[in-house]
Amino acid sequence: MVTETKISKGFQTVVPSKIRKMFKVGPGDIVEWKTDKNNRVEVFFRKKITINDVLGMIDGPKTDAVEMKKRIQRGEKI
């Protein structure tokens, strides 16, 4: 697929909607530009990491802080 965009006076350009949808990118995501020795450019998208992404990395039992505090106060092991 080949798409074109124009560079504005402020040296900005738009990511075409087909590309945005294909790679699921949006505001806050990073566009990386990589050049090689043959003067070619590769474009990569790096997604913005949200707190939900970080929390999703942790796989463990659900905990209840209030219940844990009560158990500690009763001298129970956690």
mmCIF file of the N, C-alpha and C atoms, coordinates in Angstrom:
data_MODEL
# 
_entry.id   MODEL 
# 
loop_
_atom_site.group_PDB 
_atom_site.id 
_atom_site.type_symbol 
_atom_site.label_atom_id 
_atom_site.label_alt_id 
_atom_site.label_comp_id 
_atom_site.label_asym_id 
_atom_site.label_entity_id 
_atom_site.label_seq_id 
_atom_site.pdbx_PDB_ins_code 
_atom_site.Cartn_x 
_atom_site.Cartn_y 
_atom_site.Cartn_z 
_atom_site.occupancy 
_atom_site.B_iso_or_equiv 
_atom_site.pdbx_formal_charge 
_atom_site.auth_seq_id 
_atom_site.auth_comp_id 
_atom_site.auth_asym_id 
_atom_site.auth_atom_id 
_atom_site.pdbx_PDB_model_num 
ATOM 1   N N  . MET A 1 1  ? 0.843  -1.170  0.000  1.00 0.00 ? 1  MET A N  1 
ATOM 2   C CA . MET A 1 1  ? 0.000  0.000   0.000  1.00 0.00 ? 1  MET A CA 1 
ATOM 3   C C  . MET A 1 1  ? 0.894  1.241   0.000  1.00 0.00 ? 1  MET A C  1 
ATOM 4   N N  . VAL A 1 2  ? 0.590  2.170   -0.839 1.00 0.00 ? 2  VAL A N  1 
ATOM 5   C CA . VAL A 1 2  ? 1.328  3.432   -0.901 1.00 0.00 ? 2  VAL A CA 1 
ATOM 6   C C  . VAL A 1 2  ? 0.334  4.559   -0.628 1.00 0.00 ? 2  VAL A C  1 
ATOM 7   N N  . THR A 1 3  ? 0.673  5.412   0.324  1.00 0.00 ? 3  THR A N  1 
ATOM 8   C CA . THR A 1 3  ? -0.132 6.602   0.592  1.00 0.00 ? 3  THR A CA 1 
ATOM 9   C C  . THR A 1 3  ? 0.795  7.802   0.653  1.00 0.00 ? 3  THR A C  1 
ATOM 10  N N  . GLU A 1 4  ? 0.241  8.955   0.388  1.00 0.00 ? 4  GLU A N  1 
ATOM 11  C CA . GLU A 1 4  ? 1.040  10.175  0.394  1.00 0.00 ? 4  GLU A CA 1 
ATOM 12  C C  . GLU A 1 4  ? 0.469  11.165  1.386  1.00 0.00 ? 4  GLU A C  1 
ATOM 13  N N  . THR A 1 5  ? 1.353  11.956  1.993  1.00 0.00 ? 5  THR A N  1 
ATOM 14  C CA . THR A 1 5  ? 0.939  13.089  2.810  1.00 0.00 ? 5  THR A CA 1 
ATOM 15  C C  . THR A 1 5  ? 1.844  14.257  2.474  1.00 0.00 ? 5  THR A C  1 
ATOM 16  N N  . LYS A 1 6  ? 1.381  15.430  2.755  1.00 0.00 ? 6  LYS A N  1 
ATOM 17  C CA . LYS A 1 6  ? 2.132  16.643  2.461  1.00 0.00 ? 6  LYS A CA 1 
ATOM 18  C C  . LYS A 1 6  ? 2.744  17.177  3.752  1.00 0.00 ? 6  LYS A C  1 
ATOM 19  N N  . ILE A 1 7  ? 3.939  17.740  3.664  1.00 0.00 ? 7  ILE A N  1 
ATOM 20  C CA . ILE A 1 7  ? 4.578  18.361  4.814  1.00 0.00 ? 7  ILE A CA 1 
ATOM 21  C C  . ILE A 1 7  ? 4.160  19.827  4.848  1.00 0.00 ? 7  ILE A C  1 
ATOM 22  N N  . SER A 1 8  ? 3.667  20.270  6.013  1.00 0.00 ? 8  SER A N  1 
ATOM 23  C CA . SER A 1 8  ? 3.198  21.652  6.145  1.00 0.00 ? 8  SER A CA 1 
ATOM 24  C C  . SER A 1 8  ? 4.370  22.607  6.360  1.00 0.00 ? 8  SER A C  1 
ATOM 25  N N  . LYS A 1 9  ? 4.064  23.906  6.407  1.00 0.00 ? 9  LYS A N  1 
ATOM 26  C CA . LYS A 1 9  ? 5.090  24.915  6.649  1.00 0.00 ? 9  LYS A CA 1 
ATOM 27  C C  . LYS A 1 9  ? 5.783  24.697  7.986  1.00 0.00 ? 9  LYS A C  1 
ATOM 28  N N  . GLY A 1 10 ? 5.070  24.148  8.941  1.00 0.00 ? 10 GLY A N  1 
ATOM 29  C CA . GLY A 1 10 ? 5.639  23.872  10.269 1.00 0.00 ? 10 GLY A CA 1 
ATOM 30  C C  . GLY A 1 10 ? 6.326  22.519  10.327 1.00 0.00 ? 10 GLY A C  1 
ATOM 31  N N  . PHE A 1 11 ? 6.586  21.908  9.171  1.00 0.00 ? 11 PHE A N  1 
ATOM 32  C CA . PHE A 1 11 ? 7.244  20.602  9.044  1.00 0.00 ? 11 PHE A CA 1 
ATOM 33  C C  . PHE A 1 11 ? 6.444  19.488  9.724  1.00 0.00 ? 11 PHE A C  1 
ATOM 34  N N  . GLN A 1 12 ? 5.117  19.594  9.693  1.00 0.00 ? 12 GLN A N  1 
ATOM 35  C CA . GLN A 1 12 ? 4.249  18.559  10.235 1.00 0.00 ? 12 GLN A CA 1 
ATOM 36  C C  . GLN A 1 12 ? 3.588  17.812  9.086  1.00 0.00 ? 12 GLN A C  1 
ATOM 37  N N  . THR A 1 13 ? 3.160  16.588  9.369  1.00 0.00 ? 13 THR A N  1 
ATOM 38  C CA . THR A 1 13 ? 2.423  15.809  8.387  1.00 0.00 ? 13 THR A CA 1 
ATOM 39  C C  . THR A 1 13 ? 1.357  15.014  9.129  1.00 0.00 ? 13 THR A C  1 
ATOM 40  N N  . VAL A 1 14 ? 0.436  14.417  8.396  1.00 0.00 ? 14 VAL A N  1 
ATOM 41  C CA . VAL A 1 14 ? -0.672 13.667  8.964  1.00 0.00 ? 14 VAL A CA 1 
ATOM 42  C C  . VAL A 1 14 ? -0.465 12.184  8.672  1.00 0.00 ? 14 VAL A C  1 
ATOM 43  N N  . VAL A 1 15 ? -0.724 11.336  9.669  1.00 0.00 ? 15 VAL A N  1 
ATOM 44  C CA . VAL A 1 15 ? -0.704 9.890   9.441  1.00 0.00 ? 15 VAL A CA 1 
ATOM 45  C C  . VAL A 1 15 ? -2.055 9.545   8.804  1.00 0.00 ? 15 VAL A C  1 
ATOM 46  N N  . PRO A 1 16 ? -2.052 8.979   7.610  1.00 0.00 ? 16 PRO A N  1 
ATOM 47  C CA . PRO A 1 16 ? -3.318 8.668   6.927  1.00 0.00 ? 16 PRO A CA 1 
ATOM 48  C C  . PRO A 1 16 ? -4.220 7.770   7.778  1.00 0.00 ? 16 PRO A C  1 
ATOM 49  N N  . SER A 1 17 ? -5.522 7.979   7.658  1.00 0.00 ? 17 SER A N  1 
ATOM 50  C CA . SER A 1 17 ? -6.482 7.251   8.491  1.00 0.00 ? 17 SER A CA 1 
ATOM 51  C C  . SER A 1 17 ? -6.374 5.737   8.319  1.00 0.00 ? 17 SER A C  1 
ATOM 52  N N  . LYS A 1 18 ? -6.117 5.252   7.100  1.00 0.00 ? 18 LYS A N  1 
ATOM 53  C CA . LYS A 1 18 ? -5.975 3.797   6.893  1.00 0.00 ? 18 LYS A CA 1 
ATOM 54  C C  . LYS A 1 18 ? -4.807 3.251   7.712  1.00 0.00 ? 18 LYS A C  1 
ATOM 55  N N  . ILE A 1 19 ? -3.715 4.010   7.759  1.00 0.00 ? 19 ILE A N  1 
ATOM 56  C CA . ILE A 1 19 ? -2.534 3.582   8.519  1.00 0.00 ? 19 ILE A CA 1 
ATOM 57  C C  . ILE A 1 19 ? -2.822 3.646   10.016 1.00 0.00 ? 19 ILE A C  1 
ATOM 58  N N  . ARG A 1 20 ? -3.469 4.758   10.468 1.00 0.00 ? 20 ARG A N  1 
ATOM 59  C CA . ARG A 1 20 ? -3.809 4.881   11.895 1.00 0.00 ? 20 ARG A CA 1 
ATOM 60  C C  . ARG A 1 20 ? -4.673 3.720   12.349 1.00 0.00 ? 20 ARG A C  1 
ATOM 61  N N  . LYS A 1 21 ? -5.656 3.369   11.541 1.00 0.00 ? 21 LYS A N  1 
ATOM 62  C CA . LYS A 1 21 ? -6.565 2.277   11.908 1.00 0.00 ? 21 LYS A CA 1 
ATOM 63  C C  . LYS A 1 21 ? -5.848 0.929   11.867 1.00 0.00 ? 21 LYS A C  1 
ATOM 64  N N  . MET A 1 22 ? -5.022 0.720   10.858 1.00 0.00 ? 22 MET A N  1 
ATOM 65  C CA . MET A 1 22 ? -4.312 -0.550  10.709 1.00 0.00 ? 22 MET A CA 1 
ATOM 66  C C  . MET A 1 22 ? -3.392 -0.822  11.899 1.00 0.00 ? 22 MET A C  1 
ATOM 67  N N  . PHE A 1 23 ? -2.699 0.232   12.380 1.00 0.00 ? 23 PHE A N  1 
ATOM 68  C CA . PHE A 1 23 ? -1.732 0.065   13.461 1.00 0.00 ? 23 PHE A CA 1 
ATOM 69  C C  . PHE A 1 23 ? -2.280 0.510   14.813 1.00 0.00 ? 23 PHE A C  1 
ATOM 70  N N  . LYS A 1 24 ? -3.555 0.918   14.831 1.00 0.00 ? 24 LYS A N  1 
ATOM 71  C CA . LYS A 1 24 ? -4.234 1.333   16.061 1.00 0.00 ? 24 LYS A CA 1 
ATOM 72  C C  . LYS A 1 24 ? -3.416 2.374   16.823 1.00 0.00 ? 24 LYS A C  1 
ATOM 73  N N  . VAL A 1 25 ? -3.029 3.438   16.134 1.00 0.00 ? 25 VAL A N  1 
ATOM 74  C CA . VAL A 1 25 ? -2.275 4.515   16.754 1.00 0.00 ? 25 VAL A CA 1 
ATOM 75  C C  . VAL A 1 25 ? -3.152 5.755   16.886 1.00 0.00 ? 25 VAL A C  1 
ATOM 76  N N  . GLY A 1 26 ? -2.806 6.575   17.867 1.00 0.00 ? 26 GLY A N  1 
ATOM 77  C CA . GLY A 1 26 ? -3.576 7.787   18.099 1.00 0.00 ? 26 GLY A CA 1 
ATOM 78  C C  . GLY A 1 26 ? -2.763 8.803   18.875 1.00 0.00 ? 26 GLY A C  1 
ATOM 79  N N  . PRO A 1 27 ? -3.433 9.813   19.387 1.00 0.00 ? 27 PRO A N  1 
ATOM 80  C CA . PRO A 1 27 ? -2.755 10.870  20.135 1.00 0.00 ? 27 PRO A CA 1 
ATOM 81  C C  . PRO A 1 27 ? -1.913 10.307  21.282 1.00 0.00 ? 27 PRO A C  1 
ATOM 82  N N  . GLY A 1 28 ? -0.706 10.808  21.403 1.00 0.00 ? 28 GLY A N  1 
ATOM 83  C CA . GLY A 1 28 ? 0.194  10.363  22.475 1.00 0.00 ? 28 GLY A CA 1 
ATOM 84  C C  . GLY A 1 28 ? 1.138  9.250   22.051 1.00 0.00 ? 28 GLY A C  1 
ATOM 85  N N  . ASP A 1 29 ? 0.825  8.542   20.964 1.00 0.00 ? 29 ASP A N  1 
ATOM 86  C CA . ASP A 1 29 ? 1.725  7.493   20.483 1.00 0.00 ? 29 ASP A CA 1 
ATOM 87  C C  . ASP A 1 29 ? 2.934  8.140   19.805 1.00 0.00 ? 29 ASP A C  1 
ATOM 88  N N  . ILE A 1 30 ? 4.028  7.423   19.744 1.00 0.00 ? 30 ILE A N  1 
ATOM 89  C CA . ILE A 1 30 ? 5.291  7.935   19.210 1.00 0.00 ? 30 ILE A CA 1 
ATOM 90  C C  . ILE A 1 30 ? 5.525  7.389   17.806 1.00 0.00 ? 30 ILE A C  1 
ATOM 91  N N  . VAL A 1 31 ? 5.995  8.265   16.915 1.00 0.00 ? 31 VAL A N  1 
ATOM 92  C CA . VAL A 1 31 ? 6.399  7.848   15.569 1.00 0.00 ? 31 VAL A CA 1 
ATOM 93  C C  . VAL A 1 31 ? 7.929  7.873   15.542 1.00 0.00 ? 31 VAL A C  1 
ATOM 94  N N  . GLU A 1 32 ? 8.530  6.725   15.232 1.00 0.00 ? 32 GLU A N  1 
ATOM 95  C CA . GLU A 1 32 ? 9.992  6.624   15.140 1.00 0.00 ? 32 GLU A CA 1 
ATOM 96  C C  . GLU A 1 32 ? 10.385 6.572   13.670 1.00 0.00 ? 32 GLU A C  1 
ATOM 97  N N  . TRP A 1 33 ? 11.406 7.348   13.318 1.00 0.00 ? 33 TRP A N  1 
ATOM 98  C CA . TRP A 1 33 ? 11.910 7.409   11.945 1.00 0.00 ? 33 TRP A CA 1 
ATOM 99  C C  . TRP A 1 33 ? 13.320 6.834   11.951 1.00 0.00 ? 33 TRP A C  1 
ATOM 100 N N  . LYS A 1 34 ? 13.548 5.776   11.197 1.00 0.00 ? 34 LYS A N  1 
ATOM 101 C CA . LYS A 1 34 ? 14.857 5.121   11.157 1.00 0.00 ? 34 LYS A CA 1 
ATOM 102 C C  . LYS A 1 34 ? 15.402 5.211   9.727  1.00 0.00 ? 34 LYS A C  1 
ATOM 103 N N  . THR A 1 35 ? 16.628 5.700   9.614  1.00 0.00 ? 35 THR A N  1 
ATOM 104 C CA . THR A 1 35 ? 17.258 5.787   8.286  1.00 0.00 ? 35 THR A CA 1 
ATOM 105 C C  . THR A 1 35 ? 18.323 4.709   8.158  1.00 0.00 ? 35 THR A C  1 
ATOM 106 N N  . ASP A 1 36 ? 18.586 4.315   6.918  1.00 0.00 ? 36 ASP A N  1 
ATOM 107 C CA . ASP A 1 36 ? 19.663 3.353   6.682  1.00 0.00 ? 36 ASP A CA 1 
ATOM 108 C C  . ASP A 1 36 ? 20.722 3.982   5.775  1.00 0.00 ? 36 ASP A C  1 
ATOM 109 N N  . LYS A 1 37 ? 21.761 3.246   5.491  1.00 0.00 ? 37 LYS A N  1 
ATOM 110 C CA . LYS A 1 37 ? 22.876 3.790   4.710  1.00 0.00 ? 37 LYS A CA 1 
ATOM 111 C C  . LYS A 1 37 ? 22.517 4.052   3.251  1.00 0.00 ? 37 LYS A C  1 
ATOM 112 N N  . ASN A 1 38 ? 21.372 3.528   2.792  1.00 0.00 ? 38 ASN A N  1 
ATOM 113 C CA . ASN A 1 38 ? 20.928 3.742   1.413  1.00 0.00 ? 38 ASN A CA 1 
ATOM 114 C C  . ASN A 1 38 ? 19.936 4.906   1.313  1.00 0.00 ? 38 ASN A C  1 
ATOM 115 N N  . ASN A 1 39 ? 19.895 5.741   2.349  1.00 0.00 ? 39 ASN A N  1 
ATOM 116 C CA . ASN A 1 39 ? 18.991 6.901   2.398  1.00 0.00 ? 39 ASN A CA 1 
ATOM 117 C C  . ASN A 1 39 ? 17.518 6.522   2.291  1.00 0.00 ? 39 ASN A C  1 
ATOM 118 N N  . ARG A 1 40 ? 17.179 5.384   2.872  1.00 0.00 ? 40 ARG A N  1 
ATOM 119 C CA . ARG A 1 40 ? 15.776 4.989   2.968  1.00 0.00 ? 40 ARG A CA 1 
ATOM 120 C C  . ARG A 1 40 ? 15.315 5.220   4.398  1.00 0.00 ? 40 ARG A C  1 
ATOM 121 N N  . VAL A 1 41 ? 14.024 5.399   4.546  1.00 0.00 ? 41 VAL A N  1 
ATOM 122 C CA . VAL A 1 41 ? 13.452 5.664   5.866  1.00 0.00 ? 41 VAL A CA 1 
ATOM 123 C C  . VAL A 1 41 ? 12.411 4.597   6.186  1.00 0.00 ? 41 VAL A C  1 
ATOM 124 N N  . GLU A 1 42 ? 12.469 4.083   7.410  1.00 0.00 ? 42 GLU A N  1 
ATOM 125 C CA . GLU A 1 42 ? 11.439 3.179   7.927  1.00 0.00 ? 42 GLU A CA 1 
ATOM 126 C C  . GLU A 1 42 ? 10.718 3.920   9.039  1.00 0.00 ? 42 GLU A C  1 
ATOM 127 N N  . VAL A 1 43 ? 9.408  3.751   9.102  1.00 0.00 ? 43 VAL A N  1 
ATOM 128 C CA . VAL A 1 43 ? 8.606  4.404   10.129 1.00 0.00 ? 43 VAL A CA 1 
ATOM 129 C C  . VAL A 1 43 ? 8.029  3.333   11.044 1.00 0.00 ? 43 VAL A C  1 
ATOM 130 N N  . PHE A 1 44 ? 8.176  3.563   12.353 1.00 0.00 ? 44 PHE A N  1 
ATOM 131 C CA . PHE A 1 44 ? 7.666  2.639   13.358 1.00 0.00 ? 44 PHE A CA 1 
ATOM 132 C C  . PHE A 1 44 ? 6.761  3.400   14.313 1.00 0.00 ? 44 PHE A C  1 
ATOM 133 N N  . PHE A 1 45 ? 5.751  2.727   14.821 1.00 0.00 ? 45 PHE A N  1 
ATOM 134 C CA . PHE A 1 45 ? 4.870  3.324   15.821 1.00 0.00 ? 45 PHE A CA 1 
ATOM 135 C C  . PHE A 1 45 ? 5.147  2.673   17.167 1.00 0.00 ? 45 PHE A C  1 
ATOM 136 N N  . ARG A 1 46 ? 5.247  3.504   18.195 1.00 0.00 ? 46 ARG A N  1 
ATOM 137 C CA . ARG A 1 46 ? 5.428  3.007   19.557 1.00 0.00 ? 46 ARG A CA 1 
ATOM 138 C C  . ARG A 1 46 ? 4.247  3.520   20.371 1.00 0.00 ? 46 ARG A C  1 
ATOM 139 N N  . LYS A 1 47 ? 3.467  2.589   20.902 1.00 0.00 ? 47 LYS A N  1 
ATOM 140 C CA . LYS A 1 47 ? 2.255  2.940   21.625 1.00 0.00 ? 47 LYS A CA 1 
ATOM 141 C C  . LYS A 1 47 ? 2.582  3.594   22.960 1.00 0.00 ? 47 LYS A C  1 
ATOM 142 N N  . LYS A 1 48 ? 1.772  4.576   23.322 1.00 0.00 ? 48 LYS A N  1 
ATOM 143 C CA . LYS A 1 48 ? 1.862  5.199   24.636 1.00 0.00 ? 48 LYS A CA 1 
ATOM 144 C C  . LYS A 1 48 ? 1.419  4.156   25.665 1.00 0.00 ? 48 LYS A C  1 
ATOM 145 N N  . ILE A 1 49 ? 2.168  4.033   26.744 1.00 0.00 ? 49 ILE A N  1 
ATOM 146 C CA . ILE A 1 49 ? 1.834  3.049   27.773 1.00 0.00 ? 49 ILE A CA 1 
ATOM 147 C C  . ILE A 1 49 ? 0.947  3.709   28.819 1.00 0.00 ? 49 ILE A C  1 
ATOM 148 N N  . THR A 1 50 ? -0.187 3.071   29.091 1.00 0.00 ? 50 THR A N  1 
ATOM 149 C CA . THR A 1 50 ? -1.120 3.582   30.091 1.00 0.00 ? 50 THR A CA 1 
ATOM 150 C C  . THR A 1 50 ? -0.985 2.774   31.377 1.00 0.00 ? 50 THR A C  1 
ATOM 151 N N  . ILE A 1 51 ? -1.570 3.267   32.431 1.00 0.00 ? 51 ILE A N  1 
ATOM 152 C CA . ILE A 1 51 ? -1.543 2.548   33.713 1.00 0.00 ? 51 ILE A CA 1 
ATOM 153 C C  . ILE A 1 51 ? -2.235 1.194   33.582 1.00 0.00 ? 51 ILE A C  1 
ATOM 154 N N  . ASN A 1 52 ? -3.269 1.109   32.752 1.00 0.00 ? 52 ASN A N  1 
ATOM 155 C CA . ASN A 1 52 ? -3.955 -0.167  32.550 1.00 0.00 ? 52 ASN A CA 1 
ATOM 156 C C  . ASN A 1 52 ? -3.045 -1.180  31.855 1.00 0.00 ? 52 ASN A C  1 
ATOM 157 N N  . ASP A 1 53 ? -2.175 -0.704  30.955 1.00 0.00 ? 53 ASP A N  1 
ATOM 158 C CA . ASP A 1 53 ? -1.207 -1.597  30.312 1.00 0.00 ? 53 ASP A CA 1 
ATOM 159 C C  . ASP A 1 53 ? -0.251 -2.165  31.350 1.00 0.00 ? 53 ASP A C  1 
ATOM 160 N N  . VAL A 1 54 ? 0.212  -1.301  32.261 1.00 0.00 ? 54 VAL A N  1 
ATOM 161 C CA . VAL A 1 54 ? 1.145  -1.737  33.298 1.00 0.00 ? 54 VAL A CA 1 
ATOM 162 C C  . VAL A 1 54 ? 0.462  -2.709  34.248 1.00 0.00 ? 54 VAL A C  1 
ATOM 163 N N  . LEU A 1 55 ? -0.735 -2.378  34.678 1.00 0.00 ? 55 LEU A N  1 
ATOM 164 C CA . LEU A 1 55 ? -1.454 -3.261  35.596 1.00 0.00 ? 55 LEU A CA 1 
ATOM 165 C C  . LEU A 1 55 ? -1.760 -4.606  34.950 1.00 0.00 ? 55 LEU A C  1 
ATOM 166 N N  . GLY A 1 56 ? -1.979 -4.601  33.635 1.00 0.00 ? 56 GLY A N  1 
ATOM 167 C CA . GLY A 1 56 ? -2.247 -5.843  32.926 1.00 0.00 ? 56 GLY A CA 1 
ATOM 168 C C  . GLY A 1 56 ? -1.042 -6.768  32.862 1.00 0.00 ? 56 GLY A C  1 
ATOM 169 N N  . MET A 1 57 ? 0.163  -6.236  33.110 1.00 0.00 ? 57 MET A N  1 
ATOM 170 C CA . MET A 1 57 ? 1.380  -7.050  33.092 1.00 0.00 ? 57 MET A CA 1 
ATOM 171 C C  . MET A 1 57 ? 1.485  -7.923  34.334 1.00 0.00 ? 57 MET A C  1 
ATOM 172 N N  . ILE A 1 58 ? 0.842  -7.490  35.394 1.00 0.00 ? 58 ILE A N  1 
ATOM 173 C CA . ILE A 1 58 ? 0.942  -8.207  36.663 1.00 0.00 ? 58 ILE A CA 1 
ATOM 174 C C  . ILE A 1 58 ? -0.157 -9.252  36.717 1.00 0.00 ? 58 ILE A C  1 
ATOM 175 N N  . ASP A 1 59 ? 0.248  -10.487 36.820 1.00 0.00 ? 59 ASP A N  1 
ATOM 176 C CA . ASP A 1 59 ? -0.717 -11.579 36.890 1.00 0.00 ? 59 ASP A CA 1 
ATOM 177 C C  . ASP A 1 59 ? -0.644 -12.178 38.288 1.00 0.00 ? 59 ASP A C  1 
ATOM 178 N N  . GLY A 1 60 ? -1.611 -11.898 39.073 1.00 0.00 ? 60 GLY A N  1 
ATOM 179 C CA . GLY A 1 60 ? -1.612 -12.413 40.437 1.00 0.00 ? 60 GLY A CA 1 
ATOM 180 C C  . GLY A 1 60 ? -3.020 -12.358 41.002 1.00 0.00 ? 60 GLY A C  1 
ATOM 181 N N  . PRO A 1 61 ? -3.156 -12.850 42.221 1.00 0.00 ? 61 PRO A N  1 
ATOM 182 C CA . PRO A 1 61 ? -4.493 -12.859 42.820 1.00 0.00 ? 61 PRO A CA 1 
ATOM 183 C C  . PRO A 1 61 ? -4.966 -11.440 43.126 1.00 0.00 ? 61 PRO A C  1 
ATOM 184 N N  . LYS A 1 62 ? -6.264 -11.240 43.051 1.00 0.00 ? 62 LYS A N  1 
ATOM 185 C CA . LYS A 1 62 ? -6.854 -9.962  43.420 1.00 0.00 ? 62 LYS A CA 1 
ATOM 186 C C  . LYS A 1 62 ? -6.723 -9.813  44.935 1.00 0.00 ? 62 LYS A C  1 
ATOM 187 N N  . THR A 1 63 ? -6.415 -8.616  45.384 1.00 0.00 ? 63 THR A N  1 
ATOM 188 C CA . THR A 1 63 ? -6.258 -8.389  46.815 1.00 0.00 ? 63 THR A CA 1 
ATOM 189 C C  . THR A 1 63 ? -7.188 -7.282  47.270 1.00 0.00 ? 63 THR A C  1 
ATOM 190 N N  . ASP A 1 64 ? -7.534 -7.344  48.536 1.00 0.00 ? 64 ASP A N  1 
ATOM 191 C CA . ASP A 1 64 ? -8.381 -6.340  49.166 1.00 0.00 ? 64 ASP A CA 1 
ATOM 192 C C  . ASP A 1 64 ? -7.569 -5.745  50.307 1.00 0.00 ? 64 ASP A C  1 
ATOM 193 N N  . ALA A 1 65 ? -7.139 -4.492  50.163 1.00 0.00 ? 65 ALA A N  1 
ATOM 194 C CA . ALA A 1 65 ? -6.249 -3.864  51.138 1.00 0.00 ? 65 ALA A CA 1 
ATOM 195 C C  . ALA A 1 65 ? -6.886 -3.799  52.520 1.00 0.00 ? 65 ALA A C  1 
ATOM 196 N N  . VAL A 1 66 ? -8.180 -3.528  52.586 1.00 0.00 ? 66 VAL A N  1 
ATOM 197 C CA . VAL A 1 66 ? -8.863 -3.433  53.883 1.00 0.00 ? 66 VAL A CA 1 
ATOM 198 C C  . VAL A 1 66 ? -8.862 -4.793  54.575 1.00 0.00 ? 66 VAL A C  1 
ATOM 199 N N  . GLU A 1 67 ? -9.189 -5.830  53.817 1.00 0.00 ? 67 GLU A N  1 
ATOM 200 C CA . GLU A 1 67 ? -9.207 -7.181  54.389 1.00 0.00 ? 67 GLU A CA 1 
ATOM 201 C C  . GLU A 1 67 ? -7.806 -7.599  54.830 1.00 0.00 ? 67 GLU A C  1 
ATOM 202 N N  . MET A 1 68 ? -6.775 -7.262  54.041 1.00 0.00 ? 68 MET A N  1 
ATOM 203 C CA . MET A 1 68 ? -5.404 -7.600  54.425 1.00 0.00 ? 68 MET A CA 1 
ATOM 204 C C  . MET A 1 68 ? -5.012 -6.895  55.716 1.00 0.00 ? 68 MET A C  1 
ATOM 205 N N  . LYS A 1 69 ? -5.392 -5.631  55.869 1.00 0.00 ? 69 LYS A N  1 
ATOM 206 C CA . LYS A 1 69 ? -5.073 -4.886  57.092 1.00 0.00 ? 69 LYS A CA 1 
ATOM 207 C C  . LYS A 1 69 ? -5.736 -5.539  58.299 1.00 0.00 ? 69 LYS A C  1 
ATOM 208 N N  . LYS A 1 70 ? -6.984 -5.958  58.144 1.00 0.00 ? 70 LYS A N  1 
ATOM 209 C CA . LYS A 1 70 ? -7.698 -6.620  59.249 1.00 0.00 ? 70 LYS A CA 1 
ATOM 210 C C  . LYS A 1 70 ? -7.003 -7.917  59.637 1.00 0.00 ? 70 LYS A C  1 
ATOM 211 N N  . ARG A 1 71 ? -6.563 -8.676  58.647 1.00 0.00 ? 71 ARG A N  1 
ATOM 212 C CA . ARG A 1 71 ? -5.882 -9.940  58.932 1.00 0.00 ? 71 ARG A CA 1 
ATOM 213 C C  . ARG A 1 71 ? -4.562 -9.697  59.655 1.00 0.00 ? 71 ARG A C  1 
ATOM 214 N N  . ILE A 1 72 ? -3.843 -8.653  59.234 1.00 0.00 ? 72 ILE A N  1 
ATOM 215 C CA . ILE A 1 72 ? -2.573 -8.320  59.896 1.00 0.00 ? 72 ILE A CA 1 
ATOM 216 C C  . ILE A 1 72 ? -2.834 -7.912  61.339 1.00 0.00 ? 72 ILE A C  1 
ATOM 217 N N  . GLN A 1 73 ? -3.870 -7.121  61.584 1.00 0.00 ? 73 GLN A N  1 
ATOM 218 C CA . GLN A 1 73 ? -4.211 -6.664  62.928 1.00 0.00 ? 73 GLN A CA 1 
ATOM 219 C C  . GLN A 1 73 ? -4.596 -7.842  63.830 1.00 0.00 ? 73 GLN A C  1 
ATOM 220 N N  . ARG A 1 74 ? -5.188 -8.878  63.243 1.00 0.00 ? 74 ARG A N  1 
ATOM 221 C CA . ARG A 1 74 ? -5.546 -10.080 64.014 1.00 0.00 ? 74 ARG A CA 1 
ATOM 222 C C  . ARG A 1 74 ? -4.363 -11.001 64.196 1.00 0.00 ? 74 ARG A C  1 
ATOM 223 N N  . GLY A 1 75 ? -3.230 -10.665 63.550 1.00 0.00 ? 75 GLY A N  1 
ATOM 224 C CA . GLY A 1 75 ? -2.039 -11.474 63.680 1.00 0.00 ? 75 GLY A CA 1 
ATOM 225 C C  . GLY A 1 75 ? -1.979 -12.661 62.738 1.00 0.00 ? 75 GLY A C  1 
ATOM 226 N N  . GLU A 1 76 ? -2.847 -12.660 61.747 1.00 0.00 ? 76 GLU A N  1 
ATOM 227 C CA . GLU A 1 76 ? -2.875 -13.765 60.786 1.00 0.00 ? 76 GLU A CA 1 
ATOM 228 C C  . GLU A 1 76 ? -1.758 -13.573 59.757 1.00 0.00 ? 76 GLU A C  1 
ATOM 229 N N  . LYS A 1 77 ? -1.293 -14.683 59.215 1.00 0.00 ? 77 LYS A N  1 
ATOM 230 C CA . LYS A 1 77 ? -0.296 -14.607 58.138 1.00 0.00 ? 77 LYS A CA 1 
ATOM 231 C C  . LYS A 1 77 ? -1.006 -14.318 56.825 1.00 0.00 ? 77 LYS A C  1 
ATOM 232 N N  . ILE A 1 78 ? -0.293 -13.593 55.991 1.00 0.00 ? 78 ILE A N  1 
ATOM 233 C CA . ILE A 1 78 ? -0.875 -13.255 54.688 1.00 0.00 ? 78 ILE A CA 1 
ATOM 234 C C  . ILE A 1 78 ? -0.258 -14.139 53.627 1.00 0.00 ? 78 ILE A C  1 
# 
